[in-house]
Amino acid sequence: MKRTLGVCYYPEHWPEAQWAEDAARMAALGLTWVRIGEFAWKRMEPVEGEYDFDWLDRAIETLGAAGLTVVLGTPTATPPAWVVAKHPDMLPVDAEGRVRGYGSRRHYCFSHAGYLSECCRIVTRMAERYGANPDVGAWQTDNEYSCHDTTLSYSDCATRAFRDWLRTQFPAPESYRGNDGDIDALNAAWGNVFWSMDYDDFDQIGLPNLTVTEVNPAHAHAFRRFSSDQVVAFNRAQVDIIRAHSEAPIAHNYMGRITDFDHFKVGADLDIASWDSYPLGFLEDRSGGSDAHKRAYAQQGDPDFQAFHHDLYRAVGKDGRWWVMEQQPGPVNWAPYNPAPLPGMVRLWTWEAFAHGAEAVCYFRWRQAPFAQEQMHAGLLRPDSAEAEAFGEAALVMAELADAPDVAPAQAPVAIIFDYGADAMWAVQPHGAGLSYFGLVFDWYRACRKLGLSVDILPPTARDFDGYALVLVPGMMHMPDDLKGALDAAEGQVVLGPRSGARDTHFSIPTPLPPAWPGSDLTVARVQSMRPDMPVPVDGGGQVVGYLEQVEGGSEVLLRTEDGAPVALRCSDHVSYVAGWLDDAAHMRVLRSVAPDLEVHEMPDSVRRRETGGEVFWFNYGAQDAEVEGKVLPVAGVLRRPR
């Protein structure tokens, strides 16, 4: 697989006389892909039913004439004012009942049928016009689903759609209450006898917000599942239209640590998974970590956050196909603090994406905008068209690619199952401030990386674990029996961990009590969450932080607290259970204990290692030089060697 570079471009932002010069400079830099169109609905359809694609025809022709290939985005993330005026109830509503109005972007509710119809109409016009255009090599649906907290909408149209969705989840038996669903089954599944919450009809069910105190967790969980399904359906409608007119692959650009819809289900309808990588913005905004950690990596980004998402989206993409659709090139405009990356970091981020299997890395954006909301967001060019710092780093990567072998994928020794459904359950019931499923899985991932281990992320539907020395399944609150069976039959070691199998499909505690592992008498008898300033020391090193379970049974104990409470136990000869949320030191002790045959590589604190089928990479995220393989790896340094 060939590694390529690209860029995001907005021809509608610049004089048409400048397009040819821009295209020539892009081609001279060595870029292949140019994404356009995803925010240009108003330019394509100035008023309802009156289309102007002539400018877009010329833009695509200009880029194509320079030897560039277009990724054409559907513009449905930014409906024009006339669409909102036509459908004023399409605007999303937040959990406090406030309408989120026009004036920026993503101002729509996924459940609004009228807005979906408008989207299908503009996408149809685009697909008919450009589906066979040889210069359009790929498509992108919408832009950054769920960005700005827009998956969950508490609008009237969402209320109606949620009720209809519930009727499909609880269908009425034949000859029972017509086609209106089985409300008694819903009441039983949700435990609505509690607090006298039984419903007489589906039309009595509202959305899980603005209640006096906490809402029934089964209700909140169902609403999250529904909201995820709405995103899947919205995306599928666009994909079906494009596929009817084009054979080019279709992508969507996901985001970092956005988990409130199921990316695997969206990805099942697409060809390529892509994501928008902003290491410095994400460090401050969503990667977690202490203030000291953020200071240490303020100009480099978290050493594991980008890699985690590279591996996640490789799993989401069909046949492992994935891109970085937007790569941070300099300071951004939207994080709490927006420093410039250290020299060399744009190159490092690019090579790290390639090391994890990216087909393309596209920089955002070509030229910094001198106006509007993102005028403080850097590009490859400054607003005056002079080269910004990242331009030279992209040129260096391009020169290095000329001598680099093609990507040769390889199965990693370790797999982690990531389940968006489990994340929804943790979001509904974290049981402690700041605790999240994403955070738990990410901590396990980081521990693997600190040991120099490459990791594959697998979907919750995975049932084939051949070739993996270790499979990690932390925090998967609902575990289907067939998954348990597949893991129990796996040849490698399996590690479960806290809250595994703790709820059934509708959020009730199952019996027998979790983890209910085949052939094991291990039982979680009690759970507790702890203050962040009250960790529990583990005997021999490390700590339990945030979450600790009291377990019963005769299983072999691998780790204990200093007070003697079991922390890690054997369920069988190859399945272990971790009864708490551990820090990095304790996680690494578990990894060494359960899988002693794993080939680990002790890494300097800031250095990470990645193996492909043909190469080994080392990346220095630190602010100091590091020594790797007998060589000095400078700040922002990348070391590549054949395997």
C-alpha positions as CSV (number, residue, x, y, z in Angstrom):
1,M,0.0,0.0,0.0
2,K,1.4,3.3,-1.1
3,R,1.7,6.2,1.4
4,T,0.3,9.5,0.2
5,L,-0.2,13.1,1.4
6,G,-3.1,15.5,0.9
7,V,-4.6,18.7,2.1
8,C,-7.9,20.3,2.8
9,Y,-8.8,23.2,0.6
10,Y,-11.7,25.7,0.3
11,P,-11.8,27.2,-3.2
12,E,-14.9,29.2,-2.3
13,H,-12.7,31.1,0.2
14,W,-10.3,32.4,-2.3
15,P,-10.4,34.4,-5.6
16,E,-10.8,32.1,-8.6
17,A,-7.7,33.6,-10.2
18,Q,-5.7,32.1,-7.3
19,W,-6.9,28.5,-7.7
20,A,-4.5,27.5,-10.5
21,E,-1.5,28.8,-8.5
22,D,-2.6,27.0,-5.4
23,A,-3.0,23.7,-7.3
24,A,0.4,24.0,-8.9
25,R,2.0,24.6,-5.5
26,M,0.2,21.6,-4.0
27,A,1.4,19.4,-6.9
28,A,4.9,20.7,-6.6
29,L,4.9,19.8,-2.9
30,G,4.0,16.3,-3.9
31,L,0.4,16.1,-2.6
32,T,-2.0,13.6,-4.0
33,W,-5.4,14.3,-2.4
34,V,-7.4,17.6,-2.0
35,R,-10.5,17.5,0.1
36,I,-13.1,20.2,-0.9
37,G,-16.8,21.0,-0.7
38,E,-17.8,19.9,2.8
39,F,-18.9,23.3,4.0
40,A,-20.2,24.8,0.7
41,W,-23.9,24.1,0.6
42,K,-24.9,27.8,0.3
43,R,-22.5,28.2,-2.7
44,M,-24.0,25.0,-4.4
45,E,-27.6,25.9,-3.7
46,P,-27.9,29.7,-3.0
47,V,-31.7,29.4,-2.6
48,E,-34.0,26.4,-2.5
49,G,-34.0,24.5,-5.8
50,E,-31.6,26.9,-7.6
51,Y,-28.2,25.2,-8.0
52,D,-24.8,26.7,-8.9
53,F,-22.2,24.0,-9.5
54,D,-20.3,25.8,-12.2
55,W,-17.7,27.2,-9.8
56,L,-17.3,23.7,-8.3
57,D,-16.9,22.2,-11.8
58,R,-14.1,24.7,-12.5
59,A,-12.4,24.1,-9.1
60,I,-12.4,20.3,-9.6
61,E,-11.1,20.8,-13.2
62,T,-8.3,23.1,-12.0
63,L,-7.2,20.6,-9.3
64,G,-7.4,17.7,-11.7
65,A,-5.4,19.5,-14.4
66,A,-2.6,19.9,-11.9
67,G,-2.5,16.1,-11.3
68,L,-4.4,16.2,-8.0
69,T,-7.3,14.0,-7.0
70,V,-10.4,15.3,-5.2
71,V,-12.1,14.0,-2.1
72,L,-15.5,15.6,-2.4
73,G,-17.4,16.2,0.8
74,T,-21.1,16.4,1.1
75,P,-22.0,19.7,2.7
76,T,-24.6,18.5,5.2
77,A,-22.7,19.7,8.3
78,T,-23.5,23.3,7.5
79,P,-27.1,23.8,6.3
80,P,-27.7,27.3,5.0
81,A,-30.0,29.8,6.7
82,W,-32.8,29.2,4.1
83,V,-32.9,25.5,5.1
84,V,-33.3,26.5,8.8
85,A,-36.0,29.0,7.9
86,K,-37.8,26.3,6.1
87,H,-37.4,23.8,8.9
88,P,-37.1,25.8,12.2
89,D,-37.7,22.7,14.3
90,M,-34.6,21.0,12.8
91,L,-32.3,22.7,15.2
92,P,-30.8,20.5,18.0
93,V,-31.9,21.0,21.6
94,D,-29.4,20.5,24.5
95,A,-30.1,18.5,27.7
96,E,-31.2,21.7,29.4
97,G,-33.9,22.2,26.8
98,R,-32.2,25.1,25.1
99,V,-32.3,25.4,21.3
100,R,-28.9,25.4,19.7
101,G,-29.3,28.0,17.0
102,Y,-27.9,29.0,13.6
103,G,-24.6,30.8,13.4
104,S,-21.9,28.2,13.3
105,R,-22.1,24.6,12.2
106,R,-23.7,21.2,12.9
107,H,-27.0,22.9,13.6
108,Y,-29.3,20.0,12.9
109,C,-31.0,17.2,14.7
110,F,-30.3,13.7,13.3
111,S,-34.0,12.8,13.9
112,H,-35.5,15.5,11.7
113,A,-37.1,13.9,8.7
114,G,-37.5,17.1,6.8
115,Y,-33.8,17.9,7.1
116,L,-32.8,14.4,6.1
117,S,-34.9,14.9,2.9
118,E,-33.0,18.2,2.2
119,C,-29.7,16.4,2.7
120,C,-30.7,13.6,0.3
121,R,-31.7,16.1,-2.3
122,I,-28.3,18.0,-2.3
123,V,-26.3,14.8,-2.1
124,T,-28.3,13.3,-5.1
125,R,-27.5,16.4,-7.2
126,M,-23.8,16.1,-6.3
127,A,-23.6,12.4,-6.9
128,E,-25.4,12.7,-10.3
129,R,-23.0,15.5,-11.3
130,Y,-19.7,14.2,-10.0
131,G,-20.2,10.4,-9.6
132,A,-18.3,9.6,-12.8
133,N,-15.9,12.5,-12.7
134,P,-12.4,11.1,-13.1
135,D,-10.9,13.8,-10.9
136,V,-13.1,12.8,-8.0
137,G,-11.3,9.9,-6.4
138,A,-13.2,9.6,-3.1
139,W,-16.1,11.0,-1.1
140,Q,-16.6,12.2,2.4
141,T,-20.0,12.2,4.1
142,D,-20.9,15.2,6.2
143,N,-18.1,16.3,8.6
144,E,-17.2,15.1,12.1
145,Y,-20.4,13.5,13.3
146,S,-21.0,14.4,16.9
147,C,-18.5,17.2,17.1
148,H,-19.7,19.9,19.5
149,D,-21.9,17.4,21.4
150,T,-24.5,17.0,18.6
151,T,-25.4,13.3,18.7
152,L,-27.8,13.6,21.6
153,S,-30.6,16.0,20.8
154,Y,-33.6,16.5,23.1
155,S,-35.9,18.0,20.4
156,D,-39.6,17.3,19.8
157,C,-38.7,15.3,16.6
158,A,-36.2,13.3,18.6
159,T,-38.9,12.5,21.1
160,R,-41.2,11.2,18.4
161,A,-38.5,9.2,16.7
162,F,-37.3,7.7,20.1
163,R,-40.8,6.4,20.8
164,D,-41.0,4.8,17.4
165,W,-37.6,3.3,17.9
166,L,-38.7,1.8,21.2
167,R,-41.7,0.2,19.6
168,T,-39.3,-1.7,17.4
169,Q,-37.2,-2.7,20.3
170,F,-40.3,-4.1,22.2
171,P,-42.5,-5.4,19.4
172,A,-46.0,-6.5,20.3
173,P,-46.8,-10.2,20.1
174,E,-49.1,-11.1,17.2
175,S,-52.7,-9.9,17.8
176,Y,-51.6,-7.9,20.8
177,R,-52.4,-4.1,20.9
178,G,-52.1,-3.7,17.1
179,N,-48.7,-2.5,16.0
180,D,-48.0,-0.2,19.0
181,G,-45.4,-2.4,20.7
182,D,-45.4,-4.1,24.0
183,I,-45.3,-1.5,26.7
184,D,-45.5,-4.1,29.4
185,A,-42.3,-5.7,28.1
186,L,-40.6,-2.3,28.2
187,N,-41.7,-1.7,31.8
188,A,-40.4,-5.0,32.9
189,A,-37.0,-4.6,31.1
190,W,-36.5,-1.1,32.5
191,G,-37.6,-2.0,36.0
192,N,-40.2,0.7,35.9
193,V,-41.9,-0.6,39.0
194,F,-39.2,1.3,40.8
195,W,-40.6,4.7,41.8
196,S,-43.9,3.9,40.2
197,M,-42.5,4.7,36.7
198,D,-44.7,2.3,34.7
199,Y,-46.0,3.6,31.4
200,D,-49.4,2.8,29.9
201,D,-48.4,3.7,26.4
202,F,-45.2,4.5,24.4
203,D,-46.5,8.1,23.8
204,Q,-46.1,8.8,27.5
205,I,-42.3,8.2,27.3
206,G,-40.2,11.4,27.2
207,L,-36.5,11.9,26.8
208,P,-34.2,11.3,29.7
209,N,-33.5,15.0,30.6
210,L,-34.9,17.7,32.9
211,T,-36.0,15.1,35.5
212,V,-36.1,16.1,39.2
213,T,-33.2,13.7,40.0
214,E,-31.4,11.0,38.1
215,V,-33.2,9.3,35.4
216,N,-33.7,5.5,35.1
217,P,-30.4,4.3,33.7
218,A,-32.2,1.9,31.4
219,H,-34.1,4.8,29.9
220,A,-30.9,6.9,29.5
221,H,-29.1,3.9,28.0
222,A,-31.9,3.3,25.5
223,F,-31.8,6.9,24.4
224,R,-28.1,6.7,23.7
225,R,-28.5,3.5,21.7
226,F,-31.3,5.2,19.7
227,S,-29.2,8.3,19.1
228,S,-26.4,6.2,17.8
229,D,-28.8,4.4,15.4
230,Q,-30.0,7.8,14.1
231,V,-26.4,8.7,13.1
232,V,-26.0,5.4,11.4
233,A,-29.2,5.8,9.4
234,F,-28.4,9.4,8.5
235,N,-25.0,8.4,7.1
236,R,-26.4,5.4,5.3
237,A,-28.9,7.5,3.4
238,Q,-26.1,9.5,1.9
239,V,-23.9,6.5,1.2
240,D,-26.8,4.8,-0.7
241,I,-27.2,7.8,-2.9
242,I,-23.5,8.1,-3.7
243,R,-23.1,4.4,-4.4
244,A,-25.9,4.6,-7.0
245,H,-23.8,7.1,-9.0
246,S,-20.2,6.5,-8.1
247,E,-17.7,3.7,-7.7
248,A,-15.2,5.9,-5.8
249,P,-14.6,4.9,-2.1
250,I,-16.6,6.7,0.6
251,A,-15.2,7.9,3.9
252,H,-16.3,9.9,7.0
253,N,-13.9,11.9,9.1
254,Y,-14.4,10.9,12.8
255,M,-12.9,12.7,15.7
256,G,-10.7,11.9,18.8
257,R,-12.5,10.6,21.8
258,I,-16.0,10.9,20.4
259,T,-17.8,7.8,21.6
260,D,-21.5,8.7,21.7
261,F,-22.3,6.8,18.4
262,D,-21.1,3.5,17.2
263,H,-18.3,4.1,14.7
264,F,-18.2,0.4,13.8
265,K,-21.8,0.5,12.6
266,V,-21.3,3.7,10.7
267,G,-18.1,2.2,9.2
268,A,-19.9,-0.9,8.0
269,D,-21.5,1.3,5.3
270,L,-18.3,3.0,4.3
271,D,-15.1,2.0,2.5
272,I,-12.5,4.1,4.4
273,A,-12.4,5.3,8.0
274,S,-10.7,8.6,8.5
275,W,-10.2,10.8,11.5
276,D,-9.1,14.3,12.3
277,S,-5.9,14.3,14.3
278,Y,-5.1,17.4,16.5
279,P,-2.5,16.2,19.0
280,L,-2.0,19.5,20.8
281,G,-5.7,20.5,21.0
282,F,-6.7,17.0,22.2
283,L,-4.0,17.0,24.9
284,E,-5.6,20.0,26.5
285,D,-9.2,19.2,25.6
286,R,-9.8,15.5,25.9
287,S,-6.9,13.2,26.4
288,G,-6.9,13.4,30.2
289,G,-3.7,13.4,32.3
290,S,-2.4,15.7,35.0
291,D,-1.3,19.3,34.7
292,A,2.3,18.1,34.9
293,H,1.7,15.7,32.0
294,K,0.1,18.4,29.9
295,R,3.0,20.7,30.6
296,A,5.5,18.0,29.6
297,Y,3.8,17.4,26.3
298,A,2.2,20.8,25.6
299,Q,4.1,21.1,22.2
300,Q,4.2,17.4,21.3
301,G,0.8,15.9,22.2
302,D,0.1,12.8,24.3
303,P,2.4,10.0,23.3
304,D,-0.4,7.5,23.0
305,F,-3.6,9.4,22.1
306,Q,-3.0,9.6,18.4
307,A,-1.7,6.1,18.1
308,F,-4.8,4.8,19.9
309,H,-7.1,6.4,17.4
310,H,-4.9,5.2,14.5
311,D,-5.4,1.7,15.7
312,L,-9.1,2.2,16.4
313,Y,-9.9,3.6,13.0
314,R,-7.9,0.9,11.3
315,A,-10.4,-1.5,12.9
316,V,-13.4,0.7,11.9
317,G,-12.3,0.9,8.2
318,K,-13.3,-1.8,5.8
319,D,-10.4,-4.2,5.3
320,G,-8.3,-2.0,7.6
321,R,-8.5,1.0,5.2
322,W,-8.0,4.3,7.1
323,W,-6.7,7.9,6.6
324,V,-6.0,11.0,8.6
325,M,-8.3,13.4,6.9
326,E,-7.2,16.4,8.9
327,Q,-3.7,16.6,10.5
328,Q,-2.8,19.5,12.7
329,P,-0.1,21.6,11.1
330,G,0.4,24.3,13.7
331,P,-1.5,26.1,16.4
332,V,-5.2,25.6,16.4
333,N,-8.0,27.9,17.6
334,W,-10.3,25.9,19.7
335,A,-8.5,24.3,22.7
336,P,-8.1,26.0,26.1
337,Y,-4.5,26.7,25.2
338,N,-3.1,26.6,21.6
339,P,0.7,26.4,21.5
340,A,2.8,25.8,18.4
341,P,4.2,22.3,17.9
342,L,7.9,21.7,18.5
343,P,9.9,21.7,15.3
344,G,9.7,18.3,13.7
345,M,6.4,17.2,15.4
346,V,4.3,17.6,12.2
347,R,6.7,15.2,10.5
348,L,6.6,12.8,13.5
349,W,2.8,12.8,13.6
350,T,2.7,12.1,9.9
351,W,5.1,9.2,10.1
352,E,3.4,7.7,13.1
353,A,0.1,7.6,11.2
354,F,1.9,5.8,8.4
355,A,3.5,3.4,10.9
356,H,0.0,2.4,12.0
357,G,-1.2,1.8,8.5
358,A,-2.6,5.1,7.2
359,E,-3.0,5.2,3.4
360,A,-3.1,9.0,3.4
361,V,-2.4,11.9,5.7
362,C,-4.1,15.2,4.7
363,Y,-3.1,18.4,6.4
364,F,-5.7,20.9,7.6
365,R,-5.6,23.3,5.9
366,W,-3.8,24.7,2.8
367,R,-3.9,28.3,3.7
368,Q,-4.8,29.9,7.0
369,A,-8.1,31.8,6.7
370,P,-8.0,35.5,7.4
371,F,-11.6,35.6,8.5
372,A,-14.3,33.9,10.5
373,Q,-14.2,31.4,13.3
374,E,-11.0,29.6,12.3
375,Q,-8.8,32.6,11.5
376,M,-6.4,31.5,14.4
377,H,-6.0,28.0,12.9
378,A,-2.7,27.5,11.2
379,G,-2.3,26.0,7.7
380,L,0.5,24.9,5.4
381,L,0.5,28.5,4.2
382,R,0.1,31.8,6.1
383,P,-2.8,34.1,5.2
384,D,-0.4,36.0,2.9
385,S,0.4,32.7,1.1
386,A,4.0,32.5,2.5
387,E,5.0,29.1,3.6
388,A,4.3,28.3,7.3
389,E,6.5,26.0,9.3
390,A,4.6,22.8,8.5
391,F,5.1,23.3,4.8
392,G,8.7,22.4,5.1
393,E,8.0,19.4,7.3
394,A,5.5,18.1,4.8
395,A,8.1,18.6,2.0
396,L,10.6,16.6,4.1
397,V,8.1,13.8,4.6
398,M,7.4,13.8,0.8
399,A,11.1,13.4,0.1
400,E,11.4,10.6,2.7
401,L,8.5,8.8,1.2
402,A,10.3,8.5,-2.1
403,D,12.8,6.1,-0.5
404,A,10.3,4.4,1.9
405,P,8.9,0.9,1.3
406,D,5.2,0.4,0.9
407,V,3.2,-0.3,4.1
408,A,3.3,-4.0,5.0
409,P,0.5,-4.7,7.6
410,A,1.2,-7.2,10.3
411,Q,-1.0,-8.6,13.1
412,A,0.1,-7.2,16.5
413,P,0.8,-9.6,19.5
414,V,-1.9,-7.8,21.6
415,A,-5.5,-7.1,20.9
416,I,-7.9,-4.8,22.8
417,I,-11.7,-5.0,22.2
418,F,-13.3,-1.6,22.1
419,D,-17.1,-1.4,22.5
420,Y,-19.0,1.8,21.9
421,G,-22.0,0.1,23.6
422,A,-19.9,-0.3,26.8
423,D,-18.9,3.3,26.6
424,A,-22.6,4.3,26.5
425,M,-23.2,2.2,29.6
426,W,-20.3,3.8,31.5
427,A,-21.5,7.2,30.4
428,V,-24.9,6.5,31.9
429,Q,-23.5,5.0,35.1
430,P,-19.8,5.8,35.7
431,H,-20.2,5.3,39.4
432,G,-17.5,7.8,40.1
433,A,-16.6,11.3,38.9
434,G,-14.3,11.3,35.9
435,L,-14.5,7.6,35.3
436,S,-15.2,6.4,31.7
437,Y,-14.9,3.4,29.6
438,F,-12.7,5.2,27.1
439,G,-10.3,6.2,29.9
440,L,-10.1,2.6,31.2
441,V,-9.3,1.2,27.8
442,F,-6.9,3.9,27.0
443,D,-5.0,3.3,30.3
444,W,-4.6,-0.4,29.3
445,Y,-3.4,0.7,25.8
446,R,-0.9,3.1,27.2
447,A,0.5,0.3,29.5
448,C,1.0,-1.9,26.4
449,R,2.8,0.9,24.6
450,K,5.1,1.6,27.5
451,L,6.3,-2.0,27.2
452,G,7.0,-1.4,23.5
453,L,4.0,-3.6,22.4
454,S,2.1,-3.0,19.2
455,V,-1.7,-3.3,19.6
456,D,-4.6,-4.2,17.3
457,I,-8.0,-2.8,18.3
458,L,-11.0,-5.2,17.6
459,P,-14.7,-4.5,17.4
460,P,-17.1,-6.2,20.0
461,T,-18.3,-8.5,17.2
462,A,-14.8,-10.1,16.9
463,R,-14.9,-13.8,17.6
464,D,-11.6,-15.0,16.0
465,F,-8.6,-14.4,18.2
466,D,-6.1,-16.7,16.4
467,G,-2.6,-15.4,16.5
468,Y,-2.9,-13.0,19.5
469,A,-0.8,-13.8,22.5
470,L,-3.0,-11.6,24.6
471,V,-6.5,-10.2,24.3
472,L,-7.6,-7.4,26.7
473,V,-11.3,-6.9,27.4
474,P,-11.6,-4.2,30.1
475,G,-14.9,-2.8,31.2
476,M,-17.2,-4.4,28.7
477,M,-20.4,-4.1,30.8
478,H,-22.5,-6.3,28.6
479,M,-20.8,-9.5,27.3
480,P,-22.8,-11.7,25.0
481,D,-22.5,-15.4,25.7
482,D,-21.0,-16.2,22.3
483,L,-18.2,-13.7,22.9
484,K,-17.5,-15.3,26.3
485,G,-17.3,-18.6,24.5
486,A,-14.9,-17.4,21.8
487,L,-12.6,-15.8,24.4
488,D,-12.8,-18.9,26.6
489,A,-11.7,-20.9,23.5
490,A,-8.9,-18.5,22.5
491,E,-5.3,-19.9,22.5
492,G,-3.7,-16.8,23.9
493,Q,-4.1,-15.2,27.3
494,V,-7.3,-13.2,28.0
495,V,-7.6,-10.4,30.6
496,L,-11.1,-9.2,31.6
497,G,-11.5,-6.3,33.9
498,P,-13.6,-4.3,36.0
499,R,-17.3,-4.3,35.4
500,S,-17.1,-7.0,32.7
501,G,-20.5,-8.6,32.2
502,A,-22.0,-6.3,34.9
503,R,-25.2,-5.6,33.1
504,D,-27.7,-7.2,30.7
505,T,-28.9,-5.7,27.5
506,H,-31.4,-3.4,29.3
507,F,-29.1,-2.4,32.1
508,S,-30.1,-4.8,34.9
509,I,-27.6,-6.6,37.1
510,P,-27.7,-10.2,35.9
511,T,-27.6,-13.4,38.0
512,P,-25.5,-15.2,38.5
513,L,-23.5,-12.2,39.4
514,P,-20.6,-11.0,37.1
515,P,-18.3,-11.9,35.6
516,A,-20.2,-15.3,35.4
517,W,-17.2,-16.8,33.5
518,P,-17.6,-20.4,32.2
519,G,-16.1,-22.9,34.7
520,S,-15.1,-20.2,37.2
521,D,-16.5,-19.6,40.7
522,L,-15.3,-16.0,40.7
523,T,-18.0,-13.5,41.8
524,V,-18.0,-9.8,42.1
525,A,-19.7,-9.3,45.4
526,R,-19.4,-5.5,45.9
527,V,-18.1,-2.5,44.0
528,Q,-16.8,0.9,45.1
529,S,-15.4,4.0,43.5
530,M,-12.8,6.0,45.2
531,R,-11.7,9.6,45.4
532,P,-8.7,10.4,43.1
533,D,-6.7,11.4,46.2
534,M,-7.2,8.0,47.9
535,P,-5.5,5.4,45.7
536,V,-5.1,1.9,47.2
537,P,-1.5,0.6,47.1
538,V,-0.8,-2.8,45.4
539,D,1.5,-5.1,47.2
540,G,4.8,-5.1,45.3
541,G,4.2,-1.8,43.4
542,G,1.5,0.1,41.7
543,Q,-1.9,1.4,42.8
544,V,-5.7,0.8,42.4
545,V,-7.2,4.1,41.3
546,G,-10.8,5.1,40.9
547,Y,-12.6,1.7,41.0
548,L,-12.2,-1.4,43.1
549,E,-14.4,-4.6,43.3
550,Q,-14.6,-7.0,46.2
551,V,-14.5,-10.5,44.8
552,E,-15.3,-14.0,46.2
553,G,-14.3,-17.5,45.1
554,G,-11.3,-19.8,45.0
555,S,-9.5,-18.3,42.1
556,E,-5.7,-18.0,42.2
557,V,-4.7,-14.5,43.2
558,L,-2.0,-12.8,41.0
559,L,-2.0,-9.3,42.6
560,R,-3.3,-8.1,46.0
561,T,-3.6,-4.7,47.7
562,E,-1.2,-4.1,50.6
563,D,-4.2,-4.9,52.8
564,G,-4.5,-8.3,51.2
565,A,-7.6,-7.8,49.0
566,P,-7.4,-9.6,45.6
567,V,-6.9,-7.3,42.6
568,A,-6.0,-9.7,39.7
569,L,-7.1,-13.3,39.7
570,R,-7.1,-16.4,37.4
571,C,-10.5,-17.5,36.1
572,S,-8.9,-20.4,34.2
573,D,-5.5,-21.4,32.9
574,H,-5.6,-18.6,30.3
575,V,-8.3,-16.2,31.5
576,S,-7.6,-13.6,34.2
577,Y,-9.8,-11.0,35.8
578,V,-8.7,-7.5,37.1
579,A,-11.0,-6.3,39.8
580,G,-10.1,-2.7,39.7
581,W,-8.9,0.3,37.7
582,L,-5.1,0.2,38.0
583,D,-2.3,2.8,37.4
584,D,0.3,2.2,34.7
585,A,2.7,0.4,37.0
586,A,0.1,-2.1,38.1
587,H,-1.2,-2.6,34.6
588,M,2.3,-3.4,33.4
589,R,2.7,-5.9,36.2
590,V,-0.5,-7.6,35.2
591,L,0.7,-7.8,31.5
592,R,4.0,-9.3,32.5
593,S,2.4,-11.7,34.9
594,V,-0.3,-13.1,32.6
595,A,1.7,-13.2,29.4
596,P,5.4,-13.8,30.4
597,D,6.2,-14.9,26.9
598,L,5.4,-11.5,25.3
599,E,8.4,-9.9,23.8
600,V,8.5,-6.6,25.6
601,H,10.8,-3.7,24.9
602,E,11.4,-1.3,27.8
603,M,10.9,2.2,26.4
604,P,12.3,5.5,27.7
605,D,9.3,7.5,29.2
606,S,8.7,9.6,26.1
607,V,9.5,7.0,23.4
608,R,7.0,4.7,21.7
609,R,7.6,1.8,19.3
610,R,5.5,0.4,16.5
611,E,6.1,-2.7,14.3
612,T,4.7,-3.2,10.8
613,G,5.2,-6.1,8.5
614,G,8.4,-4.7,7.2
615,E,9.6,-2.0,9.5
616,V,10.1,-1.0,13.1
617,F,9.5,2.6,14.1
618,W,10.5,4.6,17.2
619,F,9.0,8.0,18.0
620,N,10.4,10.5,20.5
621,Y,7.6,12.6,22.1
622,G,9.9,14.0,24.7
623,A,11.4,17.5,25.0
624,Q,14.8,15.9,25.4
625,D,16.9,13.6,23.3
626,A,16.5,9.8,24.0
627,E,18.7,6.8,23.3
628,V,17.1,3.9,21.3
629,E,18.9,1.0,19.7
630,G,22.2,2.5,20.5
631,K,21.4,5.7,18.7
632,V,20.4,9.2,19.9
633,L,16.8,9.9,19.0
634,P,16.5,13.7,19.0
635,V,13.4,15.6,20.1
636,A,10.6,14.9,17.6
637,G,12.8,12.3,16.1
638,V,11.6,9.3,14.1
639,L,13.8,6.2,13.7
640,R,12.9,3.6,11.0
641,R,14.5,0.2,10.6
642,P,13.7,-2.9,8.6
643,R,12.3,-5.8,10.7
